[in-house]
Amino acid sequence: MIGCVITAASLAKADFQAPFQEGEDLLFQVRWGVVTGGYATLTVPSIDQIDGKSAYHILSEARSTGMVETFYKVRDKNEAWLDTGSPRSLRYSKTILEGKYSVNEVVDLDQTARTFHETEIRHDKNDAREDKKGVIPANVLDVLSSLYYVRSLPLEVGKSFTLDVHSGDKTFPLLVKVNKLEKVKVKAGKYLCYRVEPVLRERGIFISKGKKLEVWLTADARHMPVLMRSEIFIGHVSAELVKCTQHPSKDTKELAAHTFPTPTNF
């Protein structure tokens, strides 16, 4: 495997060109084996100002339905703010309800001072509140923003990348391996994709700590996620693209240059 290590220092010098734009809206069907367990979305609803810096507002939501809803209710909302001019996170928040587990967390990342401030409230533990502060490396990402940053990388089978990712009160190296180029059929269509494996050391989007996650990204300039599959305690959970929409933004010329990947015939 070809090693392509991206450190915090190299991120600062990288020419960050986002392959996504404000208004991108991806809808996924979430399945537990053959059972439809719910739906999830990945969207970029707006460009916000965070401490005077422009940031892509990235939103991930998941909701259980049907039979799964009756025994394991899920209402998850993860939000990240990714600097539009540099691949670094400015803020991350999550509101998680999974069964009896319920938590709210907000992490502010001061990339200039290289510090973080995390506030966590555990609603399943009598609203217990915990505040943590600490240091971060330059240009660190959160778990959700890291997925969107990987989309901007020059993916190639055999390459691997290492990113600094912050989760909770910890920063850890996220190894991203590009394993294979293959054809994938989902409800939204058929796509030629890179099969990418992020090796997580902490709990992340759609996955628990220590479990295997694979993401299929289209083999074009957009590198749009069309399929995600993660291990759980019994079997696996998959999120399959059902619909992709590009809502209007303030810059229509910019949107014109970022059309969605066209499904292929094979």
Residue pairs with C-beta under 8 A, 6 or more apart in sequence:
1 158
1 159
1 160
1 177
2 156
2 158
2 159
2 160
3 159
3 160
4 159
4 160
4 161
5 160
5 161
5 162
6 14
6 153
6 161
6 162
6 163
7 162
7 164
8 137
8 138
8 139
8 140
8 164
9 138
11 86
11 87
11 88
11 138
11 139
11 163
11 164
12 86
12 138
12 139
14 86
14 87
16 85
16 86
16 87
16 149
16 152
17 152
18 56
18 84
18 148
18 151
18 152
19 151
19 152
19 221
19 222
19 223
19 224
19 258
20 44
20 56
20 148
20 151
20 222
20 224
20 258
21 44
21 246
21 249
21 254
21 255
21 258
22 44
22 45
22 46
22 47
22 56
22 249
22 250
22 251
23 44
23 45
23 246
23 247
23 248
23 249
23 255
24 42
24 43
24 44
24 244
24 245
24 246
24 247
25 41
25 43
25 44
25 244
25 245
25 246
25 247
26 41
26 42
26 43
26 224
26 225
26 241
26 243
26 244
26 245
27 39
27 40
27 41
27 241
27 242
27 243
27 244
27 245
28 39
28 40
28 41
28 42
28 228
28 239
28 240
28 241
28 242
29 36
29 39
29 187
29 239
29 240
29 242
30 36
30 37
30 38
30 39
30 40
30 62
30 237
30 238
30 239
31 37
31 237
31 238
31 239
31 240
32 68
32 232
32 235
32 236
32 237
33 235
33 236
35 66
35 67
35 68
36 65
36 66
37 64
37 65
37 66
37 68
37 74
37 237
38 62
38 63
38 64
38 65
38 66
38 68
38 69
38 74
39 62
39 63
39 65
39 242
40 60
40 61
40 62
40 63
40 206
40 239
41 59
41 60
41 61
41 62
42 58
42 59
42 60
42 225
43 58
43 59
43 60
44 56
44 57
44 58
44 59
45 57
45 59
46 57
47 54
47 55
47 56
47 57
47 84
48 54
48 55
48 57
48 81
49 55
50 81
50 90
50 91
51 90
51 110
53 83
53 84
53 85
53 90
54 83
54 84
54 85
55 81
55 82
55 83
55 84
55 90
55 91
56 81
56 82
56 84
56 148
57 79
57 80
57 81
58 79
58 80
58 81
58 82
58 144
58 145
58 148
59 77
59 78
59 79
60 76
60 77
60 78
60 79
60 144
60 205
61 76
61 77
61 78
62 74
62 75
62 76
62 206
63 74
63 75
63 76
64 72
64 73
64 74
64 75
68 74
72 98
72 99
73 97
73 98
73 99
74 97
74 98
74 99
75 95
75 97
76 94
76 95
76 96
76 97
76 98
77 94
77 95
77 96
78 92
78 93
78 94
78 144
78 205
79 91
79 92
79 93
79 94
79 144
80 89
80 91
80 92
80 93
80 142
80 144
80 145
80 148
81 89
81 90
81 91
81 92
81 145
82 88
82 89
82 90
82 141
82 145
82 148
82 149
83 89
83 90
83 111
86 139
87 139
87 141
87 149
87 152
88 109
88 111
88 138
88 139
88 140
88 141
89 109
89 111
89 140
89 141
89 142
89 145
89 166
90 108
90 109
90 111
91 106
91 107
91 108
91 109
92 105
92 106
92 107
92 109
92 142
92 143
92 144
92 145
92 166
93 104
93 105
93 106
93 107
94 103
94 104
94 105
95 103
95 104
96 102
96 103
96 104
96 105
100 124
101 124
102 122
102 123
102 124
103 120
103 121
103 122
103 123
103 124
104 120
104 121
104 123
105 118
105 119
105 120
105 121
105 168
106 118
106 119
107 116
107 117
107 118
107 119
107 142
107 166
107 168
108 116
108 117
109 116
109 136
109 140
109 142
109 166
110 116
110 117
111 136
111 138
111 139
111 140
114 135
114 136
114 137
114 138
115 133
115 134
115 135
115 136
116 132
116 133
116 134
116 135
116 136
116 166
116 169
117 131
117 132
117 133
118 131
118 132
118 133
118 168
118 169
119 129
119 130
119 131
120 129
120 130
120 131
120 132
120 168
121 127
121 128
121 129
121 130
122 128
122 129
122 130
132 168
132 169
134 169
136 166
136 171
137 164
137 171
139 164
140 164
140 165
140 166
140 171
141 149
141 163
141 164
141 165
141 166
141 174
142 165
142 166
142 167
143 165
143 167
143 174
143 200
143 202
143 204
143 205
144 205
146 163
146 165
146 174
146 198
147 198
147 205
147 215
147 225
149 163
150 161
150 163
150 176
150 196
150 198
150 217
150 223
151 217
151 222
151 223
151 224
151 225
152 223
153 161
153 176
153 223
155 178
155 194
155 196
155 217
155 219
155 223
156 178
157 178
157 179
157 180
157 181
157 194
158 178
159 178
160 175
160 176
160 177
160 178
161 175
161 176
162 173
162 174
162 175
162 176
163 173
163 174
163 176
164 171
164 172
164 173
164 174
165 171
165 172
165 173
165 174
165 202
167 202
167 203
167 204
168 202
170 202
172 201
172 202
173 201
174 198
174 199
174 200
174 201
175 198
175 199
176 196
176 197
176 198
176 199
177 196
177 197
177 198
177 199
178 194
178 195
178 196
179 195
179 196
179 197
179 214
180 194
180 195
181 192
181 193
181 194
181 195
181 219
182 192
182 193
182 195
182 216
183 190
183 191
183 192
183 193
183 264
183 266
184 190
184 191
184 192
184 193
184 216
184 226
184 227
186 226
186 227
186 240
186 241
186 242
187 240
187 241
187 242
187 243
188 226
188 241
188 242
188 243
188 244
188 263
189 263
189 264
190 263
190 264
190 265
190 266
191 216
191 218
191 219
191 226
191 261
191 263
191 264
192 218
192 219
192 264
193 216
193 217
193 218
193 219
193 226
193 227
194 216
194 217
194 218
194 219
194 223
195 214
195 215
195 216
196 214
196 215
196 216
196 217
197 212
197 213
197 214
197 215
198 204
198 213
198 215
200 207
200 209
200 210
200 211
200 213
201 209
201 210
202 209
203 209
204 213
206 213
206 228
206 230
206 237
206 239
207 213
207 230
207 231
208 230
208 232
211 230
211 231
211 232
212 230
212 231
213 228
213 229
213 230
213 231
214 228
214 229
214 230
215 225
215 227
215 228
216 225
216 226
216 227
216 228
217 223
217 224
217 225
217 226
218 224
218 226
218 261
220 261
222 258
222 260
222 261
224 241
224 244
224 260
224 261
225 241
226 240
226 241
227 238
227 239
227 240
227 241
228 238
228 239
229 236
229 237
229 238
229 239
230 236
230 237
230 238
244 260
246 255
246 258
246 259
246 260
248 255
249 255
